[in-house]
Amino acid sequence: MSRLTDLIAQAKAKDPSLGQELEREFKVLSARRSFGLNFERHRPESVELPGRPVRKGDKVRVLPPRGETKKGNQRLWKVRSLSGKGAERQAVVELIGAEEPDTQEVPAADLVVVAEFRDYIYPGLVSTGKVERGGDKPFHTVINGENFHALEALTFTHRGKIDAIYIDPPYNTGAKDWKYNNDYVEAEDLYRHSKWLAFMERRLNVAKELLNPSNSALIVTIDEKEYLRLGLLLERTFPEADIQMVSQ
């Protein structure tokens, strides 16, 4: 149904009165939902793979100019051909999902490979260094990566063995002054809460597989924007757990 909201937005841009009528009827239909926690299980997520070499057929984004801190163009392109070597390597890319063909030639160094959630990813862990100061004491491991893929990788070695998980997800407030992207869904998106719940459900389901089923704890930091919806999602995902909210 999120596709319908995108089409309605396009209709409003071309014919505002028609777009408003369509949006009004759509809101009436979308309000007819059954009781309880209901949301569309969207899969809008994508993750950038900066270490992955660009190849023909890859989905890519064009990076912003070096030195700039802005988010950059989030449109997805498909690599049609590559030419040259090293720093001179060039790529011909075509915009994905465009109504009319849109192609560009850009330096391959200005592209980053992107994988959408439905694409297969086979993550691997590579050691980048270690600090040894504890002697025989237990050691800690820091995994730097997209959290869903890191959690999935841990299911091969730690399924049912984790005693505690602490997560600090995006609050879905639209704020842009955080280190991580808290502007998860556009403010005018009718499915902003639905998409956020789908984002959270995927990670909570993996966390459930990792947690010790007999004695473990999951701690989630959240604010007033989504805490009620998250509470319902936690109750459904962990029906036998004791859930306690702590505020300050």
NURODREN-836868 format. One record per residue (C-alpha): residue in three letters; y, x negated, z; residue number from 1; chain. Coordinates in nm, 3 decimals, decimal comma, always signed. Example, Ala and Ser with C-alpha at 12.3 -4.5 7.8 and 13.67 -1.06 7.14 Angstrom:
<mikes>
MIKE|ala|-0,450|-1,230|+0,780|1|A
MIKE|ser|-0,106|-1,367|+0,714|2|A
</mikes>
This chain:
<mikes>
MIKE|met|+0,000|+0,000|+0,000|1|A
MIKE|ser|+0,232|-0,299|+0,040|2|A
MIKE|arg|+0,222|-0,323|-0,340|3|A
MIKE|leu|+0,378|+0,025|-0,351|4|A
MIKE|thr|+0,671|-0,090|-0,136|5|A
MIKE|asp|+0,732|-0,376|-0,379|6|A
MIKE|leu|+0,729|-0,134|-0,675|7|A
MIKE|ile|+0,966|+0,104|-0,496|8|A
MIKE|ala|+1,206|-0,185|-0,433|9|A
MIKE|gln|+1,198|-0,266|-0,806|10|A
MIKE|ala|+1,262|+0,101|-0,892|11|A
MIKE|lys|+1,560|+0,113|-0,652|12|A
MIKE|ala|+1,709|-0,192|-0,822|13|A
MIKE|lys|+1,690|-0,024|-1,166|14|A
MIKE|asp|+1,754|+0,338|-1,066|15|A
MIKE|pro|+1,881|+0,378|-0,705|16|A
MIKE|ser|+1,849|+0,759|-0,695|17|A
MIKE|leu|+1,492|+0,757|-0,828|18|A
MIKE|gly|+1,402|+0,472|-0,594|19|A
MIKE|gln|+1,536|+0,662|-0,292|20|A
MIKE|glu|+1,338|+0,973|-0,387|21|A
MIKE|leu|+1,019|+0,771|-0,425|22|A
MIKE|glu|+1,080|+0,596|-0,093|23|A
MIKE|arg|+1,138|+0,928|+0,084|24|A
MIKE|glu|+0,811|+1,075|-0,047|25|A
MIKE|phe|+0,626|+0,754|+0,034|26|A
MIKE|lys|+0,746|+0,762|+0,396|27|A
MIKE|val|+0,621|+1,120|+0,430|28|A
MIKE|leu|+0,275|+1,021|+0,304|29|A
MIKE|ser|+0,256|+0,700|+0,509|30|A
MIKE|ala|+0,343|+0,896|+0,827|31|A
MIKE|arg|+0,018|+1,093|+0,797|32|A
MIKE|arg|-0,195|+0,844|+0,988|33|A
MIKE|ser|-0,477|+0,904|+1,234|34|A
MIKE|phe|-0,416|+0,847|+1,606|35|A
MIKE|gly|-0,456|+0,495|+1,748|36|A
MIKE|leu|-0,384|+0,146|+1,620|37|A
MIKE|asn|-0,372|+0,169|+1,241|38|A
MIKE|phe|-0,258|-0,097|+1,002|39|A
MIKE|glu|-0,327|-0,220|+0,652|40|A
MIKE|arg|-0,527|-0,542|+0,650|41|A
MIKE|his|-0,293|-0,728|+0,418|42|A
MIKE|arg|-0,370|-1,074|+0,291|43|A
MIKE|pro|-0,023|-1,202|+0,198|44|A
MIKE|glu|-0,065|-1,545|+0,354|45|A
MIKE|ser|-0,054|-1,875|+0,173|46|A
MIKE|val|-0,062|-2,232|+0,291|47|A
MIKE|glu|+0,081|-2,545|+0,129|48|A
MIKE|leu|-0,153|-2,843|+0,081|49|A
MIKE|pro|+0,088|-3,140|+0,053|50|A
MIKE|gly|-0,185|-3,404|+0,045|51|A
MIKE|arg|-0,371|-3,245|-0,244|52|A
MIKE|pro|-0,316|-3,401|-0,591|53|A
MIKE|val|-0,179|-3,158|-0,851|54|A
MIKE|arg|-0,436|-3,063|-1,114|55|A
MIKE|lys|-0,442|-2,836|-1,418|56|A
MIKE|gly|-0,499|-2,473|-1,312|57|A
MIKE|asp|-0,359|-2,520|-0,960|58|A
MIKE|lys|-0,122|-2,271|-0,795|59|A
MIKE|val|+0,192|-2,457|-0,693|60|A
MIKE|arg|+0,543|-2,418|-0,556|61|A
MIKE|val|+0,846|-2,617|-0,668|62|A
MIKE|leu|+0,980|-2,814|-0,373|63|A
MIKE|pro|+1,353|-2,803|-0,283|64|A
MIKE|pro|+1,559|-3,114|-0,363|65|A
MIKE|arg|+1,478|-3,405|-0,133|66|A
MIKE|gly|+1,701|-3,424|+0,171|67|A
MIKE|glu|+1,758|-3,048|+0,190|68|A
MIKE|thr|+1,622|-2,848|+0,485|69|A
MIKE|lys|+1,626|-2,503|+0,325|70|A
MIKE|lys|+1,300|-2,315|+0,267|71|A
MIKE|gly|+1,307|-2,352|-0,110|72|A
MIKE|asn|+1,173|-2,128|-0,387|73|A
MIKE|gln|+0,863|-1,942|-0,266|74|A
MIKE|arg|+0,750|-1,822|-0,611|75|A
MIKE|leu|+0,405|-1,927|-0,723|76|A
MIKE|trp|+0,345|-2,111|-1,051|77|A
MIKE|lys|+0,027|-2,207|-1,234|78|A
MIKE|val|-0,009|-2,556|-1,380|79|A
MIKE|arg|-0,083|-2,523|-1,750|80|A
MIKE|ser|-0,085|-2,891|-1,848|81|A
MIKE|leu|-0,009|-3,240|-1,717|82|A
MIKE|ser|+0,113|-3,548|-1,899|83|A
MIKE|gly|+0,217|-3,901|-1,811|84|A
MIKE|lys|+0,115|-4,121|-1,521|85|A
MIKE|gly|+0,248|-4,220|-1,182|86|A
MIKE|ala|+0,613|-4,140|-1,112|87|A
MIKE|glu|+0,658|-4,026|-1,474|88|A
MIKE|arg|+0,391|-3,755|-1,452|89|A
MIKE|gln|+0,518|-3,419|-1,579|90|A
MIKE|ala|+0,371|-3,069|-1,539|91|A
MIKE|val|+0,418|-2,756|-1,747|92|A
MIKE|val|+0,404|-2,459|-1,511|93|A
MIKE|glu|+0,402|-2,083|-1,573|94|A
MIKE|leu|+0,532|-1,824|-1,324|95|A
MIKE|ile|+0,248|-1,614|-1,181|96|A
MIKE|gly|+0,291|-1,236|-1,197|97|A
MIKE|ala|+0,602|-1,243|-1,417|98|A
MIKE|glu|+0,664|-0,945|-1,645|99|A
MIKE|glu|+0,770|-1,184|-1,921|100|A
MIKE|pro|+0,639|-1,539|-1,974|101|A
MIKE|asp|+0,841|-1,793|-1,779|102|A
MIKE|thr|+0,747|-2,161|-1,820|103|A
MIKE|gln|+0,912|-2,480|-1,704|104|A
MIKE|glu|+0,849|-2,852|-1,722|105|A
MIKE|val|+0,896|-3,025|-1,386|106|A
MIKE|pro|+0,799|-3,362|-1,235|107|A
MIKE|ala|+0,457|-3,338|-1,073|108|A
MIKE|ala|+0,603|-3,512|-0,767|109|A
MIKE|asp|+0,824|-3,204|-0,710|110|A
MIKE|leu|+0,525|-2,971|-0,683|111|A
MIKE|val|+0,305|-2,881|-0,385|112|A
MIKE|val|-0,035|-2,719|-0,425|113|A
MIKE|val|-0,066|-2,375|-0,262|114|A
MIKE|ala|-0,377|-2,184|-0,155|115|A
MIKE|glu|-0,361|-1,811|-0,089|116|A
MIKE|phe|-0,570|-1,655|+0,184|117|A
MIKE|arg|-0,834|-1,525|-0,056|118|A
MIKE|asp|-0,886|-1,873|-0,204|119|A
MIKE|tyr|-1,169|-2,088|-0,075|120|A
MIKE|ile|-1,060|-2,387|+0,133|121|A
MIKE|tyr|-1,297|-2,650|+0,270|122|A
MIKE|pro|-1,097|-2,828|+0,541|123|A
MIKE|gly|-1,204|-3,161|+0,684|124|A
MIKE|leu|-1,077|-3,359|+0,980|125|A
MIKE|val|-0,951|-3,712|+0,917|126|A
MIKE|ser|-0,859|-3,942|+1,206|127|A
MIKE|thr|-0,502|-4,071|+1,182|128|A
MIKE|gly|-0,501|-4,274|+1,503|129|A
MIKE|lys|-0,579|-4,268|+1,874|130|A
MIKE|val|-0,435|-4,373|+2,208|131|A
MIKE|glu|-0,677|-4,500|+2,473|132|A
MIKE|arg|-0,530|-4,511|+2,823|133|A
MIKE|gly|-0,767|-4,300|+3,029|134|A
MIKE|gly|-1,066|-4,528|+3,063|135|A
MIKE|asp|-1,375|-4,314|+3,124|136|A
MIKE|lys|-1,173|-3,995|+3,178|137|A
MIKE|pro|-1,215|-3,699|+2,935|138|A
MIKE|phe|-1,012|-3,740|+2,617|139|A
MIKE|his|-0,790|-3,494|+2,432|140|A
MIKE|thr|-0,788|-3,422|+2,059|141|A
MIKE|val|-0,482|-3,306|+1,865|142|A
MIKE|ile|-0,550|-3,130|+1,535|143|A
MIKE|asn|-0,253|-3,106|+1,301|144|A
MIKE|gly|-0,309|-2,832|+1,043|145|A
MIKE|glu|-0,284|-2,463|+0,955|146|A
MIKE|asn|-0,412|-2,288|+1,267|147|A
MIKE|phe|-0,657|-2,051|+1,098|148|A
MIKE|his|-0,829|-2,333|+0,909|149|A
MIKE|ala|-0,838|-2,554|+1,220|150|A
MIKE|leu|-0,995|-2,273|+1,424|151|A
MIKE|glu|-1,253|-2,205|+1,155|152|A
MIKE|ala|-1,346|-2,574|+1,143|153|A
MIKE|leu|-1,402|-2,571|+1,520|154|A
MIKE|thr|-1,654|-2,286|+1,492|155|A
MIKE|phe|-1,904|-2,538|+1,351|156|A
MIKE|thr|-1,895|-2,749|+1,668|157|A
MIKE|his|-1,748|-2,536|+1,950|158|A
MIKE|arg|-1,867|-2,179|+1,890|159|A
MIKE|gly|-1,894|-2,004|+2,229|160|A
MIKE|lys|-1,802|-2,322|+2,419|161|A
MIKE|ile|-1,424|-2,295|+2,470|162|A
MIKE|asp|-1,305|-2,210|+2,823|163|A
MIKE|ala|-0,939|-2,139|+2,744|164|A
MIKE|ile|-0,722|-2,081|+2,438|165|A
MIKE|tyr|-0,342|-2,066|+2,449|166|A
MIKE|ile|-0,159|-1,942|+2,140|167|A
MIKE|asp|+0,214|-1,905|+2,073|168|A
MIKE|pro|+0,230|-1,705|+1,748|169|A
MIKE|pro|+0,543|-1,613|+1,550|170|A
MIKE|tyr|+0,718|-1,328|+1,732|171|A
MIKE|asn|+0,806|-1,155|+1,403|172|A
MIKE|thr|+1,171|-1,125|+1,505|173|A
MIKE|gly|+1,320|-1,267|+1,184|174|A
MIKE|ala|+1,480|-1,560|+1,369|175|A
MIKE|lys|+1,523|-1,878|+1,166|176|A
MIKE|asp|+1,624|-2,119|+1,446|177|A
MIKE|trp|+1,270|-2,205|+1,558|178|A
MIKE|lys|+1,072|-2,516|+1,465|179|A
MIKE|tyr|+0,805|-2,294|+1,307|180|A
MIKE|asn|+0,875|-2,008|+1,070|181|A
MIKE|asn|+0,946|-1,698|+1,280|182|A
MIKE|asp|+1,074|-1,509|+0,975|183|A
MIKE|tyr|+0,720|-1,397|+0,892|184|A
MIKE|val|+0,795|-1,066|+0,714|185|A
MIKE|glu|+1,116|-0,943|+0,552|186|A
MIKE|ala|+1,313|-0,714|+0,783|187|A
MIKE|glu|+1,327|-0,429|+0,528|188|A
MIKE|asp|+0,952|-0,436|+0,461|189|A
MIKE|leu|+0,801|-0,103|+0,567|190|A
MIKE|tyr|+0,481|-0,288|+0,658|191|A
MIKE|arg|+0,635|-0,572|+0,862|192|A
MIKE|his|+0,436|-0,480|+1,176|193|A
MIKE|ser|+0,121|-0,408|+0,976|194|A
MIKE|lys|+0,129|-0,746|+0,804|195|A
MIKE|trp|+0,190|-0,922|+1,136|196|A
MIKE|leu|-0,109|-0,744|+1,292|197|A
MIKE|ala|-0,331|-0,845|+1,001|198|A
MIKE|phe|-0,209|-1,203|+1,045|199|A
MIKE|met|-0,295|-1,191|+1,417|200|A
MIKE|glu|-0,629|-1,011|+1,382|201|A
MIKE|arg|-0,776|-1,284|+1,162|202|A
MIKE|arg|-0,694|-1,551|+1,419|203|A
MIKE|leu|-0,805|-1,348|+1,721|204|A
MIKE|asn|-1,143|-1,281|+1,559|205|A
MIKE|val|-1,200|-1,654|+1,514|206|A
MIKE|ala|-1,078|-1,721|+1,870|207|A
MIKE|lys|-1,333|-1,467|+1,996|208|A
MIKE|glu|-1,611|-1,666|+1,829|209|A
MIKE|leu|-1,494|-1,986|+1,999|210|A
MIKE|leu|-1,448|-1,850|+2,353|211|A
MIKE|asn|-1,725|-1,874|+2,612|212|A
MIKE|pro|-1,842|-1,509|+2,628|213|A
MIKE|ser|-1,928|-1,519|+3,000|214|A
MIKE|asn|-1,624|-1,690|+3,150|215|A
MIKE|ser|-1,313|-1,780|+2,949|216|A
MIKE|ala|-0,945|-1,693|+2,907|217|A
MIKE|leu|-0,713|-1,623|+2,614|218|A
MIKE|ile|-0,339|-1,658|+2,677|219|A
MIKE|val|-0,088|-1,527|+2,422|220|A
MIKE|thr|+0,289|-1,574|+2,440|221|A
MIKE|ile|+0,489|-1,286|+2,289|222|A
MIKE|asp|+0,817|-1,098|+2,337|223|A
MIKE|glu|+0,924|-0,734|+2,328|224|A
MIKE|lys|+0,917|-0,704|+1,948|225|A
MIKE|glu|+0,538|-0,692|+1,914|226|A
MIKE|tyr|+0,388|-0,696|+2,264|227|A
MIKE|leu|+0,280|-0,329|+2,262|228|A
MIKE|arg|+0,105|-0,358|+1,927|229|A
MIKE|leu|-0,051|-0,688|+2,029|230|A
MIKE|gly|-0,179|-0,528|+2,349|231|A
MIKE|leu|-0,359|-0,258|+2,151|232|A
MIKE|leu|-0,503|-0,519|+1,916|233|A
MIKE|leu|-0,630|-0,727|+2,209|234|A
MIKE|glu|-0,794|-0,420|+2,365|235|A
MIKE|arg|-0,976|-0,348|+2,042|236|A
MIKE|thr|-1,076|-0,709|+1,972|237|A
MIKE|phe|-1,186|-0,782|+2,331|238|A
MIKE|pro|-1,304|-0,441|+2,461|239|A
MIKE|glu|-1,486|-0,586|+2,764|240|A
MIKE|ala|-1,207|-0,824|+2,874|241|A
MIKE|asp|-0,968|-0,781|+3,166|242|A
MIKE|ile|-0,618|-0,778|+3,014|243|A
MIKE|gln|-0,315|-0,861|+3,225|244|A
MIKE|met|+0,050|-0,877|+3,115|245|A
MIKE|val|+0,275|-1,127|+3,293|246|A
MIKE|ser|+0,652|-1,098|+3,236|247|A
MIKE|gln|+0,942|-1,310|+3,353|248|A
</mikes>
